[in-house]
Amino acid sequence: MIVCWWSGGITSAVACKLAIDKYGKENCKVIMLDTQNEHEDTYRFQVDCQRWYGLNIERLISKDY
């Protein structure tokens, strides 16, 4: 399993897409470390990227950090 870190910016978005294209959707998991303090446009971009990838972006949220 390839873990792809999606931070909400264009650089990580493209890096995740390249990994998905190289290793296949079935072998990649896209993860976002969500601070819940992101700009609202980050979440809109997340939806766009999910459509582009054909995969969900899993959000990890910590109530402690």
PDBQT receptor file of N, H, CA, C and O in Angstrom, charges set to zero:
ATOM      1  N   MET A   1       0.843  -1.178   0.000  1.00  0.00    +0.000 N 
ATOM      2  CA  MET A   1       0.000   0.000   0.000  1.00  0.00    +0.000 C 
ATOM      3  C   MET A   1       0.890   1.244   0.000  1.00  0.00    +0.000 C 
ATOM      4  O   MET A   1       1.814   1.358   0.805  1.00  0.00    +0.000 OA
ATOM      5  N   ILE A   2       0.603   2.161  -0.902  1.00  0.00    +0.000 N 
ATOM      6  H   ILE A   2      -0.147   2.068  -1.556  1.00  0.00    +0.000 HD
ATOM      7  CA  ILE A   2       1.297   3.441  -0.984  1.00  0.00    +0.000 C 
ATOM      8  C   ILE A   2       0.441   4.472  -0.251  1.00  0.00    +0.000 C 
ATOM      9  O   ILE A   2      -0.739   4.630  -0.564  1.00  0.00    +0.000 OA
ATOM     10  N   VAL A   3       1.017   5.163   0.709  1.00  0.00    +0.000 N 
ATOM     11  H   VAL A   3       1.976   5.033   0.964  1.00  0.00    +0.000 HD
ATOM     12  CA  VAL A   3       0.316   6.223   1.414  1.00  0.00    +0.000 C 
ATOM     13  C   VAL A   3       0.740   7.540   0.795  1.00  0.00    +0.000 C 
ATOM     14  O   VAL A   3       1.926   7.867   0.750  1.00  0.00    +0.000 OA
ATOM     15  N   CYS A   4      -0.241   8.294   0.319  1.00  0.00    +0.000 N 
ATOM     16  H   CYS A   4      -1.205   8.028   0.355  1.00  0.00    +0.000 HD
ATOM     17  CA  CYS A   4       0.002   9.583  -0.332  1.00  0.00    +0.000 C 
ATOM     18  C   CYS A   4      -0.517  10.681   0.589  1.00  0.00    +0.000 C 
ATOM     19  O   CYS A   4      -1.688  10.683   0.966  1.00  0.00    +0.000 OA
ATOM     20  N   TRP A   5       0.358  11.610   0.945  1.00  0.00    +0.000 N 
ATOM     21  H   TRP A   5       1.309  11.608   0.638  1.00  0.00    +0.000 HD
ATOM     22  CA  TRP A   5      -0.038  12.688   1.842  1.00  0.00    +0.000 C 
ATOM     23  C   TRP A   5      -0.537  13.869   1.025  1.00  0.00    +0.000 C 
ATOM     24  O   TRP A   5       0.200  14.439   0.219  1.00  0.00    +0.000 OA
ATOM     25  N   TRP A   6      -1.783  14.225   1.239  1.00  0.00    +0.000 N 
ATOM     26  H   TRP A   6      -2.381  13.762   1.893  1.00  0.00    +0.000 HD
ATOM     27  CA  TRP A   6      -2.421  15.351   0.557  1.00  0.00    +0.000 C 
ATOM     28  C   TRP A   6      -2.531  16.480   1.560  1.00  0.00    +0.000 C 
ATOM     29  O   TRP A   6      -3.240  16.355   2.558  1.00  0.00    +0.000 OA
ATOM     30  N   SER A   7      -1.828  17.599   1.306  1.00  0.00    +0.000 N 
ATOM     31  H   SER A   7      -1.252  17.701   0.494  1.00  0.00    +0.000 HD
ATOM     32  CA  SER A   7      -1.806  18.699   2.269  1.00  0.00    +0.000 C 
ATOM     33  C   SER A   7      -2.768  19.826   1.925  1.00  0.00    +0.000 C 
ATOM     34  O   SER A   7      -2.976  20.737   2.726  1.00  0.00    +0.000 OA
ATOM     35  N   GLY A   8      -3.356  19.765   0.734  1.00  0.00    +0.000 N 
ATOM     36  H   GLY A   8      -3.187  19.024   0.083  1.00  0.00    +0.000 HD
ATOM     37  CA  GLY A   8      -4.291  20.812   0.352  1.00  0.00    +0.000 C 
ATOM     38  C   GLY A   8      -3.740  21.778  -0.675  1.00  0.00    +0.000 C 
ATOM     39  O   GLY A   8      -4.454  22.665  -1.145  1.00  0.00    +0.000 OA
ATOM     40  N   GLY A   9      -2.477  21.613  -1.026  1.00  0.00    +0.000 N 
ATOM     41  H   GLY A   9      -1.898  20.893  -0.645  1.00  0.00    +0.000 HD
ATOM     42  CA  GLY A   9      -1.863  22.477  -2.026  1.00  0.00    +0.000 C 
ATOM     43  C   GLY A   9      -1.691  21.766  -3.358  1.00  0.00    +0.000 C 
ATOM     44  O   GLY A   9      -1.871  20.553  -3.457  1.00  0.00    +0.000 OA
ATOM     45  N   ILE A  10      -1.345  22.529  -4.370  1.00  0.00    +0.000 N 
ATOM     46  H   ILE A  10      -1.199  23.515  -4.289  1.00  0.00    +0.000 HD
ATOM     47  CA  ILE A  10      -1.209  21.975  -5.716  1.00  0.00    +0.000 C 
ATOM     48  C   ILE A  10      -0.058  20.971  -5.803  1.00  0.00    +0.000 C 
ATOM     49  O   ILE A  10      -0.164  19.979  -6.525  1.00  0.00    +0.000 OA
ATOM     50  N   THR A  11       1.032  21.212  -5.083  1.00  0.00    +0.000 N 
ATOM     51  H   THR A  11       1.117  22.018  -4.497  1.00  0.00    +0.000 HD
ATOM     52  CA  THR A  11       2.180  20.312  -5.163  1.00  0.00    +0.000 C 
ATOM     53  C   THR A  11       1.828  18.914  -4.662  1.00  0.00    +0.000 C 
ATOM     54  O   THR A  11       2.134  17.923  -5.326  1.00  0.00    +0.000 OA
ATOM     55  N   SER A  12       1.190  18.826  -3.501  1.00  0.00    +0.000 N 
ATOM     56  H   SER A  12       0.942  19.631  -2.962  1.00  0.00    +0.000 HD
ATOM     57  CA  SER A  12       0.818  17.502  -2.986  1.00  0.00    +0.000 C 
ATOM     58  C   SER A  12      -0.297  16.889  -3.824  1.00  0.00    +0.000 C 
ATOM     59  O   SER A  12      -0.356  15.669  -3.977  1.00  0.00    +0.000 OA
ATOM     60  N   ALA A  13      -1.180  17.720  -4.368  1.00  0.00    +0.000 N 
ATOM     61  H   ALA A  13      -1.132  18.711  -4.245  1.00  0.00    +0.000 HD
ATOM     62  CA  ALA A  13      -2.259  17.212  -5.217  1.00  0.00    +0.000 C 
ATOM     63  C   ALA A  13      -1.694  16.508  -6.445  1.00  0.00    +0.000 C 
ATOM     64  O   ALA A  13      -2.137  15.415  -6.799  1.00  0.00    +0.000 OA
ATOM     65  N   VAL A  14      -0.718  17.134  -7.089  1.00  0.00    +0.000 N 
ATOM     66  H   VAL A  14      -0.358  18.021  -6.801  1.00  0.00    +0.000 HD
ATOM     67  CA  VAL A  14      -0.104  16.541  -8.281  1.00  0.00    +0.000 C 
ATOM     68  C   VAL A  14       0.734  15.319  -7.898  1.00  0.00    +0.000 C 
ATOM     69  O   VAL A  14       0.714  14.314  -8.609  1.00  0.00    +0.000 OA
ATOM     70  N   ALA A  15       1.461  15.393  -6.797  1.00  0.00    +0.000 N 
ATOM     71  H   ALA A  15       1.477  16.209  -6.220  1.00  0.00    +0.000 HD
ATOM     72  CA  ALA A  15       2.266  14.244  -6.363  1.00  0.00    +0.000 C 
ATOM     73  C   ALA A  15       1.370  13.032  -6.093  1.00  0.00    +0.000 C 
ATOM     74  O   ALA A  15       1.725  11.909  -6.451  1.00  0.00    +0.000 OA
ATOM     75  N   CYS A  16       0.221  13.249  -5.470  1.00  0.00    +0.000 N 
ATOM     76  H   CYS A  16      -0.068  14.161  -5.178  1.00  0.00    +0.000 HD
ATOM     77  CA  CYS A  16      -0.717  12.149  -5.231  1.00  0.00    +0.000 C 
ATOM     78  C   CYS A  16      -1.222  11.582  -6.550  1.00  0.00    +0.000 C 
ATOM     79  O   CYS A  16      -1.311  10.364  -6.706  1.00  0.00    +0.000 OA
ATOM     80  N   LYS A  17      -1.553  12.447  -7.498  1.00  0.00    +0.000 N 
ATOM     81  H   LYS A  17      -1.480  13.436  -7.372  1.00  0.00    +0.000 HD
ATOM     82  CA  LYS A  17      -2.045  11.989  -8.800  1.00  0.00    +0.000 C 
ATOM     83  C   LYS A  17      -0.979  11.169  -9.527  1.00  0.00    +0.000 C 
ATOM     84  O   LYS A  17      -1.292  10.142 -10.129  1.00  0.00    +0.000 OA
ATOM     85  N   LEU A  18       0.266  11.613  -9.475  1.00  0.00    +0.000 N 
ATOM     86  H   LEU A  18       0.520  12.447  -8.986  1.00  0.00    +0.000 HD
ATOM     87  CA  LEU A  18       1.356  10.862 -10.115  1.00  0.00    +0.000 C 
ATOM     88  C   LEU A  18       1.510   9.478  -9.487  1.00  0.00    +0.000 C 
ATOM     89  O   LEU A  18       1.718   8.492 -10.195  1.00  0.00    +0.000 OA
ATOM     90  N   ALA A  19       1.409   9.405  -8.165  1.00  0.00    +0.000 N 
ATOM     91  H   ALA A  19       1.241  10.205  -7.590  1.00  0.00    +0.000 HD
ATOM     92  CA  ALA A  19       1.510   8.111  -7.477  1.00  0.00    +0.000 C 
ATOM     93  C   ALA A  19       0.348   7.202  -7.864  1.00  0.00    +0.000 C 
ATOM     94  O   ALA A  19       0.542   6.011  -8.107  1.00  0.00    +0.000 OA
ATOM     95  N   ILE A  20      -0.852   7.759  -7.920  1.00  0.00    +0.000 N 
ATOM     96  H   ILE A  20      -1.010   8.727  -7.723  1.00  0.00    +0.000 HD
ATOM     97  CA  ILE A  20      -2.033   6.968  -8.300  1.00  0.00    +0.000 C 
ATOM     98  C   ILE A  20      -1.875   6.447  -9.726  1.00  0.00    +0.000 C 
ATOM     99  O   ILE A  20      -2.166   5.284 -10.006  1.00  0.00    +0.000 OA
ATOM    100  N   ASP A  21      -1.415   7.312 -10.621  1.00  0.00    +0.000 N 
ATOM    101  H   ASP A  21      -1.179   8.257 -10.394  1.00  0.00    +0.000 HD
ATOM    102  CA  ASP A  21      -1.217   6.893 -12.014  1.00  0.00    +0.000 C 
ATOM    103  C   ASP A  21      -0.142   5.819 -12.141  1.00  0.00    +0.000 C 
ATOM    104  O   ASP A  21      -0.257   4.913 -12.967  1.00  0.00    +0.000 OA
ATOM    105  N   LYS A  22       0.903   5.922 -11.323  1.00  0.00    +0.000 N 
ATOM    106  H   LYS A  22       0.997   6.658 -10.652  1.00  0.00    +0.000 HD
ATOM    107  CA  LYS A  22       2.010   4.961 -11.406  1.00  0.00    +0.000 C 
ATOM    108  C   LYS A  22       1.675   3.626 -10.743  1.00  0.00    +0.000 C 
ATOM    109  O   LYS A  22       1.967   2.566 -11.298  1.00  0.00    +0.000 OA
ATOM    110  N   TYR A  23       1.060   3.673  -9.550  1.00  0.00    +0.000 N 
ATOM    111  H   TYR A  23       0.823   4.533  -9.099  1.00  0.00    +0.000 HD
ATOM    112  CA  TYR A  23       0.859   2.459  -8.761  1.00  0.00    +0.000 C 
ATOM    113  C   TYR A  23      -0.571   1.915  -8.798  1.00  0.00    +0.000 C 
ATOM    114  O   TYR A  23      -0.815   0.787  -8.369  1.00  0.00    +0.000 OA
ATOM    115  N   GLY A  24      -1.514   2.707  -9.307  1.00  0.00    +0.000 N 
ATOM    116  H   GLY A  24      -1.316   3.623  -9.656  1.00  0.00    +0.000 HD
ATOM    117  CA  GLY A  24      -2.902   2.273  -9.403  1.00  0.00    +0.000 C 
ATOM    118  C   GLY A  24      -3.718   2.664  -8.183  1.00  0.00    +0.000 C 
ATOM    119  O   GLY A  24      -3.213   2.713  -7.061  1.00  0.00    +0.000 OA
ATOM    120  N   LYS A  25      -4.998   2.943  -8.431  1.00  0.00    +0.000 N 
ATOM    121  H   LYS A  25      -5.408   2.904  -9.342  1.00  0.00    +0.000 HD
ATOM    122  CA  LYS A  25      -5.903   3.354  -7.346  1.00  0.00    +0.000 C 
ATOM    123  C   LYS A  25      -6.007   2.314  -6.246  1.00  0.00    +0.000 C 
ATOM    124  O   LYS A  25      -6.114   2.643  -5.065  1.00  0.00    +0.000 OA
ATOM    125  N   GLU A  26      -5.973   1.051  -6.655  1.00  0.00    +0.000 N 
ATOM    126  H   GLU A  26      -5.885   0.784  -7.615  1.00  0.00    +0.000 HD
ATOM    127  CA  GLU A  26      -6.136  -0.025  -5.668  1.00  0.00    +0.000 C 
ATOM    128  C   GLU A  26      -4.938  -0.144  -4.733  1.00  0.00    +0.000 C 
ATOM    129  O   GLU A  26      -5.030  -0.792  -3.690  1.00  0.00    +0.000 OA
ATOM    130  N   ASN A  27      -3.826   0.468  -5.093  1.00  0.00    +0.000 N 
ATOM    131  H   ASN A  27      -3.751   0.994  -5.941  1.00  0.00    +0.000 HD
ATOM    132  CA  ASN A  27      -2.611   0.379  -4.278  1.00  0.00    +0.000 C 
ATOM    133  C   ASN A  27      -2.277   1.660  -3.527  1.00  0.00    +0.000 C 
ATOM    134  O   ASN A  27      -1.261   1.718  -2.834  1.00  0.00    +0.000 OA
ATOM    135  N   CYS A  28      -3.112   2.685  -3.652  1.00  0.00    +0.000 N 
ATOM    136  H   CYS A  28      -3.937   2.638  -4.215  1.00  0.00    +0.000 HD
ATOM    137  CA  CYS A  28      -2.831   3.979  -3.032  1.00  0.00    +0.000 C 
ATOM    138  C   CYS A  28      -3.921   4.372  -2.047  1.00  0.00    +0.000 C 
ATOM    139  O   CYS A  28      -5.106   4.122  -2.271  1.00  0.00    +0.000 OA
ATOM    140  N   LYS A  29      -3.500   4.986  -0.964  1.00  0.00    +0.000 N 
ATOM    141  H   LYS A  29      -2.538   5.189  -0.783  1.00  0.00    +0.000 HD
ATOM    142  CA  LYS A  29      -4.414   5.567   0.015  1.00  0.00    +0.000 C 
ATOM    143  C   LYS A  29      -3.986   7.022   0.178  1.00  0.00    +0.000 C 
ATOM    144  O   LYS A  29      -2.837   7.303   0.517  1.00  0.00    +0.000 OA
ATOM    145  N   VAL A  30      -4.919   7.944  -0.065  1.00  0.00    +0.000 N 
ATOM    146  H   VAL A  30      -5.852   7.715  -0.340  1.00  0.00    +0.000 HD
ATOM    147  CA  VAL A  30      -4.621   9.374   0.035  1.00  0.00    +0.000 C 
ATOM    148  C   VAL A  30      -5.112   9.867   1.394  1.00  0.00    +0.000 C 
ATOM    149  O   VAL A  30      -6.276   9.688   1.751  1.00  0.00    +0.000 OA
ATOM    150  N   ILE A  31      -4.203  10.492   2.143  1.00  0.00    +0.000 N 
ATOM    151  H   ILE A  31      -3.257  10.637   1.853  1.00  0.00    +0.000 HD
ATOM    152  CA  ILE A  31      -4.459  10.906   3.521  1.00  0.00    +0.000 C 
ATOM    153  C   ILE A  31      -4.259  12.413   3.661  1.00  0.00    +0.000 C 
ATOM    154  O   ILE A  31      -3.319  12.980   3.105  1.00  0.00    +0.000 OA
ATOM    155  N   MET A  32      -5.156  13.051   4.409  1.00  0.00    +0.000 N 
ATOM    156  H   MET A  32      -5.920  12.590   4.860  1.00  0.00    +0.000 HD
ATOM    157  CA  MET A  32      -5.009  14.463   4.782  1.00  0.00    +0.000 C 
ATOM    158  C   MET A  32      -4.974  14.551   6.301  1.00  0.00    +0.000 C 
ATOM    159  O   MET A  32      -5.837  13.988   6.974  1.00  0.00    +0.000 OA
ATOM    160  N   LEU A  33      -3.995  15.244   6.838  1.00  0.00    +0.000 N 
ATOM    161  H   LEU A  33      -3.294  15.701   6.291  1.00  0.00    +0.000 HD
ATOM    162  CA  LEU A  33      -3.949  15.515   8.277  1.00  0.00    +0.000 C 
ATOM    163  C   LEU A  33      -4.706  16.819   8.493  1.00  0.00    +0.000 C 
ATOM    164  O   LEU A  33      -4.154  17.904   8.313  1.00  0.00    +0.000 OA
ATOM    165  N   ASP A  34      -5.967  16.706   8.876  1.00  0.00    +0.000 N 
ATOM    166  H   ASP A  34      -6.416  15.824   9.021  1.00  0.00    +0.000 HD
ATOM    167  CA  ASP A  34      -6.872  17.844   8.945  1.00  0.00    +0.000 C 
ATOM    168  C   ASP A  34      -6.786  18.524  10.305  1.00  0.00    +0.000 C 
ATOM    169  O   ASP A  34      -7.122  17.929  11.329  1.00  0.00    +0.000 OA
ATOM    170  N   THR A  35      -6.334  19.773  10.308  1.00  0.00    +0.000 N 
ATOM    171  H   THR A  35      -6.061  20.257   9.476  1.00  0.00    +0.000 HD
ATOM    172  CA  THR A  35      -6.247  20.550  11.548  1.00  0.00    +0.000 C 
ATOM    173  C   THR A  35      -7.592  21.155  11.924  1.00  0.00    +0.000 C 
ATOM    174  O   THR A  35      -7.738  21.715  13.011  1.00  0.00    +0.000 OA
ATOM    175  N   GLN A  36      -8.568  21.049  11.042  1.00  0.00    +0.000 N 
ATOM    176  H   GLN A  36      -8.449  20.595  10.160  1.00  0.00    +0.000 HD
ATOM    177  CA  GLN A  36      -9.880  21.669  11.188  1.00  0.00    +0.000 C 
ATOM    178  C   GLN A  36      -9.763  23.182  11.324  1.00  0.00    +0.000 C 
ATOM    179  O   GLN A  36     -10.640  23.849  11.873  1.00  0.00    +0.000 OA
ATOM    180  N   ASN A  37      -8.655  23.700  10.809  1.00  0.00    +0.000 N 
ATOM    181  H   ASN A  37      -7.943  23.158  10.363  1.00  0.00    +0.000 HD
ATOM    182  CA  ASN A  37      -8.417  25.130  10.795  1.00  0.00    +0.000 C 
ATOM    183  C   ASN A  37      -7.986  25.544   9.394  1.00  0.00    +0.000 C 
ATOM    184  O   ASN A  37      -7.276  26.533   9.211  1.00  0.00    +0.000 OA
ATOM    185  N   GLU A  38      -8.429  24.771   8.413  1.00  0.00    +0.000 N 
ATOM    186  H   GLU A  38      -9.006  23.968   8.561  1.00  0.00    +0.000 HD
ATOM    187  CA  GLU A  38      -8.059  25.019   7.026  1.00  0.00    +0.000 C 
ATOM    188  C   GLU A  38      -8.973  26.084   6.420  1.00  0.00    +0.000 C 
ATOM    189  O   GLU A  38     -10.095  26.297   6.879  1.00  0.00    +0.000 OA
ATOM    190  N   HIS A  39      -8.473  26.738   5.394  1.00  0.00    +0.000 N 
ATOM    191  H   HIS A  39      -7.561  26.565   5.021  1.00  0.00    +0.000 HD
ATOM    192  CA  HIS A  39      -9.303  27.679   4.645  1.00  0.00    +0.000 C 
ATOM    193  C   HIS A  39     -10.422  26.897   3.969  1.00  0.00    +0.000 C 
ATOM    194  O   HIS A  39     -10.209  25.762   3.544  1.00  0.00    +0.000 OA
ATOM    195  N   GLU A  40     -11.591  27.477   3.864  1.00  0.00    +0.000 N 
ATOM    196  H   GLU A  40     -11.764  28.399   4.209  1.00  0.00    +0.000 HD
ATOM    197  CA  GLU A  40     -12.741  26.777   3.269  1.00  0.00    +0.000 C 
ATOM    198  C   GLU A  40     -12.457  26.304   1.846  1.00  0.00    +0.000 C 
ATOM    199  O   GLU A  40     -13.021  25.303   1.405  1.00  0.00    +0.000 OA
ATOM    200  N   ASP A  41     -11.599  27.003   1.130  1.00  0.00    +0.000 N 
ATOM    201  H   ASP A  41     -11.141  27.817   1.487  1.00  0.00    +0.000 HD
ATOM    202  CA  ASP A  41     -11.293  26.598  -0.241  1.00  0.00    +0.000 C 
ATOM    203  C   ASP A  41     -10.484  25.301  -0.283  1.00  0.00    +0.000 C 
ATOM    204  O   ASP A  41     -10.501  24.592  -1.289  1.00  0.00    +0.000 OA
ATOM    205  N   THR A  42      -9.780  24.989   0.802  1.00  0.00    +0.000 N 
ATOM    206  H   THR A  42      -9.767  25.565   1.620  1.00  0.00    +0.000 HD
ATOM    207  CA  THR A  42      -9.042  23.724   0.870  1.00  0.00    +0.000 C 
ATOM    208  C   THR A  42     -10.012  22.549   0.770  1.00  0.00    +0.000 C 
ATOM    209  O   THR A  42      -9.735  21.565   0.084  1.00  0.00    +0.000 OA
ATOM    210  N   TYR A  43     -11.136  22.653   1.448  1.00  0.00    +0.000 N 
ATOM    211  H   TYR A  43     -11.361  23.453   2.005  1.00  0.00    +0.000 HD
ATOM    212  CA  TYR A  43     -12.120  21.576   1.429  1.00  0.00    +0.000 C 
ATOM    213  C   TYR A  43     -12.819  21.480   0.061  1.00  0.00    +0.000 C 
ATOM    214  O   TYR A  43     -13.178  20.388  -0.378  1.00  0.00    +0.000 OA
ATOM    215  N   ARG A  44     -13.008  22.618  -0.602  1.00  0.00    +0.000 N 
ATOM    216  H   ARG A  44     -12.716  23.506  -0.245  1.00  0.00    +0.000 HD
ATOM    217  CA  ARG A  44     -13.546  22.591  -1.957  1.00  0.00    +0.000 C 
ATOM    218  C   ARG A  44     -12.558  21.915  -2.894  1.00  0.00    +0.000 C 
ATOM    219  O   ARG A  44     -12.947  21.097  -3.729  1.00  0.00    +0.000 OA
ATOM    220  N   PHE A  45     -11.271  22.257  -2.756  1.00  0.00    +0.000 N 
ATOM    221  H   PHE A  45     -10.955  22.921  -2.077  1.00  0.00    +0.000 HD
ATOM    222  CA  PHE A  45     -10.217  21.653  -3.570  1.00  0.00    +0.000 C 
ATOM    223  C   PHE A  45     -10.111  20.156  -3.292  1.00  0.00    +0.000 C 
ATOM    224  O   PHE A  45      -9.817  19.374  -4.196  1.00  0.00    +0.000 OA
ATOM    225  N   GLN A  46     -10.347  19.761  -2.061  1.00  0.00    +0.000 N 
ATOM    226  H   GLN A  46     -10.586  20.396  -1.327  1.00  0.00    +0.000 HD
ATOM    227  CA  GLN A  46     -10.337  18.336  -1.704  1.00  0.00    +0.000 C 
ATOM    228  C   GLN A  46     -11.374  17.573  -2.521  1.00  0.00    +0.000 C 
ATOM    229  O   GLN A  46     -11.085  16.495  -3.041  1.00  0.00    +0.000 OA
ATOM    230  N   VAL A  47     -12.565  18.120  -2.634  1.00  0.00    +0.000 N 
ATOM    231  H   VAL A  47     -12.799  18.995  -2.211  1.00  0.00    +0.000 HD
ATOM    232  CA  VAL A  47     -13.634  17.484  -3.415  1.00  0.00    +0.000 C 
ATOM    233  C   VAL A  47     -13.224  17.389  -4.887  1.00  0.00    +0.000 C 
ATOM    234  O   VAL A  47     -13.442  16.362  -5.531  1.00  0.00    +0.000 OA
ATOM    235  N   ASP A  48     -12.634  18.458  -5.411  1.00  0.00    +0.000 N 
ATOM    236  H   ASP A  48     -12.457  19.292  -4.888  1.00  0.00    +0.000 HD
ATOM    237  CA  ASP A  48     -12.152  18.440  -6.795  1.00  0.00    +0.000 C 
ATOM    238  C   ASP A  48     -11.113  17.341  -7.010  1.00  0.00    +0.000 C 
ATOM    239  O   ASP A  48     -11.162  16.616  -8.004  1.00  0.00    +0.000 OA
ATOM    240  N   CYS A  49     -10.182  17.225  -6.081  1.00  0.00    +0.000 N 
ATOM    241  H   CYS A  49     -10.142  17.814  -5.274  1.00  0.00    +0.000 HD
ATOM    242  CA  CYS A  49      -9.121  16.215  -6.201  1.00  0.00    +0.000 C 
ATOM    243  C   CYS A  49      -9.681  14.803  -6.081  1.00  0.00    +0.000 C 
ATOM    244  O   CYS A  49      -9.231  13.899  -6.786  1.00  0.00    +0.000 OA
ATOM    245  N   GLN A  50     -10.638  14.605  -5.213  1.00  0.00    +0.000 N 
ATOM    246  H   GLN A  50     -11.003  15.339  -4.640  1.00  0.00    +0.000 HD
ATOM    247  CA  GLN A  50     -11.254  13.286  -5.082  1.00  0.00    +0.000 C 
ATOM    248  C   GLN A  50     -11.875  12.852  -6.409  1.00  0.00    +0.000 C 
ATOM    249  O   GLN A  50     -11.759  11.693  -6.806  1.00  0.00    +0.000 OA
ATOM    250  N   ARG A  51     -12.535  13.790  -7.093  1.00  0.00    +0.000 N 
ATOM    251  H   ARG A  51     -12.630  14.732  -6.771  1.00  0.00    +0.000 HD
ATOM    252  CA  ARG A  51     -13.098  13.480  -8.419  1.00  0.00    +0.000 C 
ATOM    253  C   ARG A  51     -11.975  13.182  -9.414  1.00  0.00    +0.000 C 
ATOM    254  O   ARG A  51     -12.080  12.241 -10.201  1.00  0.00    +0.000 OA
ATOM    255  N   TRP A  52     -10.916  13.967  -9.383  1.00  0.00    +0.000 N 
ATOM    256  H   TRP A  52     -10.830  14.731  -8.743  1.00  0.00    +0.000 HD
ATOM    257  CA  TRP A  52      -9.772  13.804 -10.289  1.00  0.00    +0.000 C 
ATOM    258  C   TRP A  52      -9.108  12.448 -10.073  1.00  0.00    +0.000 C 
ATOM    259  O   TRP A  52      -8.762  11.763 -11.036  1.00  0.00    +0.000 OA
ATOM    260  N   TYR A  53      -8.931  12.061  -8.817  1.00  0.00    +0.000 N 
ATOM    261  H   TYR A  53      -9.212  12.617  -8.035  1.00  0.00    +0.000 HD
ATOM    262  CA  TYR A  53      -8.262  10.801  -8.481  1.00  0.00    +0.000 C 
ATOM    263  C   TYR A  53      -9.168   9.588  -8.664  1.00  0.00    +0.000 C 
ATOM    264  O   TYR A  53      -8.696   8.490  -8.957  1.00  0.00    +0.000 OA
ATOM    265  N   GLY A  54     -10.459   9.794  -8.490  1.00  0.00    +0.000 N 
ATOM    266  H   GLY A  54     -10.842  10.687  -8.252  1.00  0.00    +0.000 HD
ATOM    267  CA  GLY A  54     -11.366   8.651  -8.439  1.00  0.00    +0.000 C 
ATOM    268  C   GLY A  54     -11.231   7.909  -7.118  1.00  0.00    +0.000 C 
ATOM    269  O   GLY A  54     -11.560   6.727  -7.017  1.00  0.00    +0.000 OA
ATOM    270  N   LEU A  55     -10.742   8.622  -6.106  1.00  0.00    +0.000 N 
ATOM    271  H   LEU A  55     -10.475   9.582  -6.188  1.00  0.00    +0.000 HD
ATOM    272  CA  LEU A  55     -10.533   8.068  -4.754  1.00  0.00    +0.000 C 
ATOM    273  C   LEU A  55     -10.968   9.088  -3.711  1.00  0.00    +0.000 C 
ATOM    274  O   LEU A  55     -10.944  10.293  -3.960  1.00  0.00    +0.000 OA
ATOM    275  N   ASN A  56     -11.360   8.603  -2.558  1.00  0.00    +0.000 N 
ATOM    276  H   ASN A  56     -11.379   7.624  -2.355  1.00  0.00    +0.000 HD
ATOM    277  CA  ASN A  56     -11.617   9.497  -1.434  1.00  0.00    +0.000 C 
ATOM    278  C   ASN A  56     -10.301   9.871  -0.775  1.00  0.00    +0.000 C 
ATOM    279  O   ASN A  56      -9.349   9.091  -0.769  1.00  0.00    +0.000 OA
ATOM    280  N   ILE A  57     -10.263  11.064  -0.225  1.00  0.00    +0.000 N 
ATOM    281  H   ILE A  57     -11.036  11.698  -0.230  1.00  0.00    +0.000 HD
ATOM    282  CA  ILE A  57      -9.129  11.499   0.583  1.00  0.00    +0.000 C 
ATOM    283  C   ILE A  57      -9.541  11.302   2.032  1.00  0.00    +0.000 C 
ATOM    284  O   ILE A  57     -10.482  11.931   2.516  1.00  0.00    +0.000 OA
ATOM    285  N   GLU A  58      -8.826  10.424   2.714  1.00  0.00    +0.000 N 
ATOM    286  H   GLU A  58      -8.062   9.913   2.320  1.00  0.00    +0.000 HD
ATOM    287  CA  GLU A  58      -9.150  10.125   4.114  1.00  0.00    +0.000 C 
ATOM    288  C   GLU A  58      -8.604  11.237   4.997  1.00  0.00    +0.000 C 
ATOM    289  O   GLU A  58      -7.424  11.579   4.918  1.00  0.00    +0.000 OA
ATOM    290  N   ARG A  59      -9.468  11.800   5.838  1.00  0.00    +0.000 N 
ATOM    291  H   ARG A  59     -10.426  11.522   5.901  1.00  0.00    +0.000 HD
ATOM    292  CA  ARG A  59      -9.057  12.871   6.744  1.00  0.00    +0.000 C 
ATOM    293  C   ARG A  59      -8.749  12.291   8.114  1.00  0.00    +0.000 C 
ATOM    294  O   ARG A  59      -9.585  11.611   8.709  1.00  0.00    +0.000 OA
ATOM    295  N   LEU A  60      -7.554  12.557   8.610  1.00  0.00    +0.000 N 
ATOM    296  H   LEU A  60      -6.875  13.109   8.127  1.00  0.00    +0.000 HD
ATOM    297  CA  LEU A  60      -7.176  12.166   9.980  1.00  0.00    +0.000 C 
ATOM    298  C   LEU A  60      -7.272  13.406  10.844  1.00  0.00    +0.000 C 
ATOM    299  O   LEU A  60      -6.681  14.440  10.530  1.00  0.00    +0.000 OA
ATOM    300  N   ILE A  61      -8.014  13.302  11.930  1.00  0.00    +0.000 N 
ATOM    301  H   ILE A  61      -8.494  12.463  12.185  1.00  0.00    +0.000 HD
ATOM    302  CA  ILE A  61      -8.247  14.425  12.823  1.00  0.00    +0.000 C 
ATOM    303  C   ILE A  61      -7.929  13.990  14.246  1.00  0.00    +0.000 C 
ATOM    304  O   ILE A  61      -8.360  12.926  14.691  1.00  0.00    +0.000 OA
ATOM    305  N   SER A  62      -7.172  14.820  14.956  1.00  0.00    +0.000 N 
ATOM    306  H   SER A  62      -6.822  15.684  14.595  1.00  0.00    +0.000 HD
ATOM    307  CA  SER A  62      -6.862  14.541  16.350  1.00  0.00    +0.000 C 
ATOM    308  C   SER A  62      -7.542  15.582  17.229  1.00  0.00    +0.000 C 
ATOM    309  O   SER A  62      -7.408  16.784  16.998  1.00  0.00    +0.000 OA
ATOM    310  N   LYS A  63      -8.259  15.125  18.220  1.00  0.00    +0.000 N 
ATOM    311  H   LYS A  63      -8.368  14.149  18.408  1.00  0.00    +0.000 HD
ATOM    312  CA  LYS A  63      -8.872  16.089  19.148  1.00  0.00    +0.000 C 
ATOM    313  C   LYS A  63      -7.850  16.646  20.130  1.00  0.00    +0.000 C 
ATOM    314  O   LYS A  63      -8.126  17.625  20.823  1.00  0.00    +0.000 OA
ATOM    315  N   ASP A  64      -6.669  16.030  20.196  1.00  0.00    +0.000 N 
ATOM    316  H   ASP A  64      -6.444  15.235  19.633  1.00  0.00    +0.000 HD
ATOM    317  CA  ASP A  64      -5.618  16.496  21.115  1.00  0.00    +0.000 C 
ATOM    318  C   ASP A  64      -4.661  17.488  20.473  1.00  0.00    +0.000 C 
ATOM    319  O   ASP A  64      -4.048  18.288  21.179  1.00  0.00    +0.000 OA
ATOM    320  N   TYR A  65      -4.516  17.458  19.137  1.00  0.00    +0.000 N 
ATOM    321  H   TYR A  65      -5.015  16.808  18.563  1.00  0.00    +0.000 HD
ATOM    322  CA  TYR A  65      -3.519  18.302  18.463  1.00  0.00    +0.000 C 
ATOM    323  C   TYR A  65      -4.133  19.072  17.334  1.00  0.00    +0.000 C 
ATOM    324  O   TYR A  65      -3.441  19.833  16.658  1.00  0.00    +0.000 OA
TER     325      TYR A  65
